[in-house]
Amino acid sequence: MAFWGELGDRIVGAPSILAADFANLGDEVRRAQMGGAELVHFDAMDNHFVPNLTIGPVVAASLVAATELPVDAHLMVDNPDNLIAPFIEAGVASISVQPEAVTHLHRILEVIRNGGCEAGVALNPTTPPEFIEYTLPYLDYILVMSVNPGFGGQSFIPEMADKVRRLKEMTDLPIQVDGGITAETAPIMVEAGAQVLVAGSAVYKGDPETEMGKIIEAGRAAR
């Protein structure tokens, strides 16, 4: 299932299930989908690369079976090599890795693509866009972290809008943003060039359908 290659110029919302009720993930995603979400963002953390431990390929496979939306896995882990194949087998549509944690990035991206998934990289707040300059031909999308990865509910880092602008000068690849995305910050990132708005705490703090809809509407209004 290709998502990024068919995105075009659309502005899309994606719930981050990190903030959802893990006992009812299928229902939590469906409620966000009713608000207009078109992608599910799945954060895998290992308590090494980031100070938190979350979920892995087994849960991803269950979620893929429970939703018609494509699932986008973000691997916030050291040495993600061993997890690529299990996530591909789980049926996710796309996988992004942290280049700061990878020694042979080209090889990993090729494995992701050869496995039938779209491939991305996620940049920490202080990682410069130039760090991935020679990676661009092997990518389907870029994820800009607008908070430090590891926990939901953090405050948006406004300087990350400048990073999105710089990336848009370098490439026409679609850009996803994650961290402190709300109805107030979504327009800032869309104006900078982002297309996929990942939101967790802002979506699941209330009714996911309503909150997801607000974020998508605010982002699209800024186009």
JOMOJO-V657621 format. One record per residue. N is the residue number from 1. RES is the residue in one letter. PSI is psi in radians with two decimals (* if undefined). OMEGA is omega in whole degrees, -180 to 180 (NA if undefined). D_LAST is the distance of its C-alpha to the last C-alpha in whole Angstrom. Layout:
n | res | psi | omega | d_last
N | RES | PSI | OMEGA | D_LAST
N | RES | PSI | OMEGA | D_LAST
This chain:
n | res | psi | omega | d_last
1 | M | 1.95 | 179 | 27
2 | A | 2.20 | 176 | 24
3 | F | -0.95 | -174 | 20
4 | W | -0.64 | -179 | 19
5 | G | -0.30 | -179 | 20
6 | E | 0.17 | -176 | 19
7 | L | -0.60 | -176 | 15
8 | G | -2.38 | 180 | 14
9 | D | 0.32 | -176 | 10
10 | R | 2.67 | 172 | 10
11 | I | 2.19 | -170 | 8
12 | V | 2.54 | 175 | 12
13 | G | 2.56 | -180 | 14
14 | A | 2.10 | 176 | 17
15 | P | 2.41 | 172 | 20
16 | S | 2.02 | -175 | 23
17 | I | -0.08 | 176 | 26
18 | L | -0.54 | -178 | 28
19 | A | 0.01 | -176 | 27
20 | A | 3.02 | 174 | 28
21 | D | 1.87 | -175 | 32
22 | F | -0.35 | 179 | 33
23 | A | -0.21 | -177 | 36
24 | N | 0.82 | -173 | 34
25 | L | -0.74 | -179 | 31
26 | G | -0.84 | 179 | 31
27 | D | -0.68 | -180 | 30
28 | E | -0.70 | 178 | 28
29 | V | -0.74 | 180 | 26
30 | R | -0.63 | 179 | 26
31 | R | -0.69 | 176 | 25
32 | A | -0.63 | 178 | 22
33 | Q | -0.63 | 177 | 22
34 | M | -0.41 | 176 | 22
35 | G | 0.02 | 176 | 19
36 | G | 0.00 | -180 | 17
37 | A | 2.49 | -179 | 18
38 | E | 0.04 | -178 | 18
39 | L | 2.65 | 175 | 20
40 | V | 2.24 | 180 | 22
41 | H | 2.17 | -172 | 22
42 | F | 1.90 | -177 | 26
43 | D | 2.05 | 175 | 27
44 | A | 2.14 | -177 | 31
45 | M | 2.54 | -171 | 33
46 | D | 0.04 | -177 | 36
47 | N | 0.38 | 174 | 37
48 | H | -1.06 | 177 | 38
49 | F | -0.63 | 175 | 35
50 | V | 2.69 | -177 | 33
51 | P | 1.00 | 179 | 35
52 | N | 2.70 | 179 | 35
53 | L | 2.17 | -176 | 36
54 | T | -2.01 | -169 | 34
55 | I | 2.88 | -173 | 34
56 | G | -2.74 | -173 | 35
57 | P | -0.58 | -179 | 35
58 | V | -0.77 | 177 | 38
59 | V | -0.66 | 178 | 35
60 | A | -0.76 | 180 | 32
61 | A | -0.69 | 178 | 35
62 | S | -0.69 | -180 | 35
63 | L | -0.71 | 177 | 31
64 | V | -0.69 | -180 | 31
65 | A | -0.35 | -174 | 34
66 | A | -0.12 | -178 | 32
67 | T | 2.64 | 176 | 29
68 | E | -0.14 | 180 | 27
69 | L | 2.58 | 174 | 24
70 | P | 2.51 | 180 | 24
71 | V | 2.23 | -178 | 25
72 | D | 1.99 | -177 | 24
73 | A | 2.22 | 176 | 27
74 | H | 1.95 | -176 | 26
75 | L | 1.74 | 176 | 30
76 | M | 1.21 | -173 | 30
77 | V | 2.67 | 169 | 34
78 | D | 2.55 | 176 | 36
79 | N | 1.13 | -177 | 38
80 | P | -0.10 | -176 | 35
81 | D | -0.78 | -175 | 37
82 | N | -0.22 | -178 | 39
83 | L | -0.23 | -177 | 37
84 | I | -0.92 | -178 | 35
85 | A | -0.78 | 178 | 37
86 | P | -0.62 | 179 | 37
87 | F | -0.64 | 175 | 34
88 | I | -0.79 | 180 | 34
89 | E | -0.47 | 178 | 36
90 | A | -0.33 | 176 | 35
91 | G | 0.24 | 179 | 32
92 | V | 2.73 | -177 | 29
93 | A | -0.55 | -177 | 26
94 | S | 2.70 | -179 | 25
95 | I | 2.24 | 173 | 27
96 | S | 2.50 | 179 | 26
97 | V | 2.82 | 178 | 28
98 | Q | 1.99 | -178 | 28
99 | P | -0.41 | 179 | 30
100 | E | -0.36 | -176 | 31
101 | A | 0.10 | -173 | 34
102 | V | 2.36 | 176 | 34
103 | T | -0.78 | -176 | 37
104 | H | 1.32 | -173 | 37
105 | L | -0.75 | 180 | 33
106 | H | -0.76 | -179 | 33
107 | R | -0.78 | -179 | 36
108 | I | -0.75 | 180 | 34
109 | L | -0.66 | 177 | 31
110 | E | -0.69 | 178 | 33
111 | V | -0.74 | 179 | 35
112 | I | -0.86 | -178 | 31
113 | R | -0.74 | 180 | 31
114 | N | -0.38 | 177 | 34
115 | G | -0.01 | 176 | 34
116 | G | 0.10 | 178 | 32
117 | C | 2.76 | 172 | 29
118 | E | 2.58 | -171 | 25
119 | A | 2.42 | 179 | 26
120 | G | 2.93 | 171 | 24
121 | V | 2.62 | 179 | 24
122 | A | 2.25 | -177 | 23
123 | L | 2.17 | 173 | 24
124 | N | 2.79 | -175 | 25
125 | P | -0.65 | -177 | 24
126 | T | 0.10 | 176 | 26
127 | T | 2.11 | -176 | 26
128 | P | 2.63 | 177 | 25
129 | P | -0.61 | -178 | 23
130 | E | -0.34 | 180 | 26
131 | F | -0.49 | -177 | 28
132 | I | 0.28 | -175 | 26
133 | E | -0.80 | -177 | 26
134 | Y | 0.01 | 178 | 29
135 | T | -0.32 | -171 | 28
136 | L | -0.68 | -179 | 25
137 | P | -0.27 | -175 | 27
138 | Y | 0.18 | -177 | 28
139 | L | 2.67 | 172 | 24
140 | D | -0.33 | 179 | 22
141 | Y | 2.90 | 178 | 19
142 | I | 2.40 | 176 | 19
143 | L | 2.12 | 175 | 19
144 | V | 2.07 | 177 | 19
145 | M | 2.14 | 179 | 21
146 | S | 0.26 | 164 | 19
147 | V | 2.96 | 173 | 23
148 | N | 2.26 | -174 | 26
149 | P | 2.64 | 176 | 27
150 | G | -0.63 | -176 | 30
151 | F | 2.59 | 174 | 29
152 | G | 2.94 | 174 | 26
153 | G | 0.20 | 180 | 26
154 | Q | 2.87 | -179 | 25
155 | S | 2.44 | 178 | 23
156 | F | 2.36 | 177 | 20
157 | I | 1.85 | -171 | 21
158 | P | -0.46 | -179 | 18
159 | E | -0.26 | -179 | 19
160 | M | -0.31 | 173 | 18
161 | A | -0.65 | 177 | 14
162 | D | -0.63 | 178 | 17
163 | K | -0.73 | 178 | 18
164 | V | -0.77 | 179 | 15
165 | R | -0.76 | 180 | 14
166 | R | -0.73 | 179 | 18
167 | L | -0.65 | 180 | 18
168 | K | -0.42 | 174 | 15
169 | E | -0.47 | -176 | 17
170 | M | -0.52 | -170 | 20
171 | T | 2.78 | 174 | 19
172 | D | 0.22 | 176 | 16
173 | L | 2.54 | 176 | 17
174 | P | 2.51 | -179 | 15
175 | I | 2.28 | 177 | 14
176 | Q | 2.49 | 178 | 15
177 | V | 2.49 | -175 | 15
178 | D | 2.21 | 176 | 18
179 | G | 1.86 | 179 | 20
180 | G | 0.42 | -179 | 19
181 | I | 2.14 | -179 | 16
182 | T | -3.11 | 176 | 16
183 | A | -0.35 | 179 | 14
184 | E | -0.64 | -177 | 14
185 | T | -0.37 | 180 | 13
186 | A | -0.79 | 179 | 11
187 | P | -0.58 | 179 | 8
188 | I | -0.77 | -178 | 10
189 | M | -0.62 | 177 | 10
190 | V | -0.76 | 177 | 6
191 | E | -0.55 | 179 | 6
192 | A | -0.36 | 178 | 10
193 | G | 0.02 | 179 | 9
194 | A | 2.63 | -180 | 10
195 | Q | -0.52 | -177 | 10
196 | V | 2.09 | -174 | 13
197 | L | 1.88 | 178 | 13
198 | V | 2.25 | -180 | 17
199 | A | 2.34 | 180 | 18
200 | G | -1.29 | -178 | 22
201 | S | -0.68 | -178 | 24
202 | A | -0.47 | 180 | 21
203 | V | -0.76 | -172 | 21
204 | Y | 0.16 | 175 | 25
205 | K | -0.36 | 180 | 26
206 | G | -2.37 | 178 | 26
207 | D | 2.04 | -176 | 25
208 | P | -0.63 | 179 | 23
209 | E | -0.82 | -178 | 22
210 | T | -0.83 | -175 | 21
211 | E | -0.68 | 177 | 19
212 | M | -0.73 | 180 | 17
213 | G | -0.69 | 179 | 16
214 | K | -0.75 | -178 | 15
215 | I | -0.79 | 179 | 13
216 | I | -0.79 | -180 | 11
217 | E | -0.75 | -180 | 10
218 | A | -0.70 | 179 | 9
219 | G | -0.78 | -178 | 7
220 | R | -0.56 | 179 | 5
221 | A | -0.38 | -178 | 6
222 | A | -0.18 | -177 | 4
223 | R | * | NA | 0
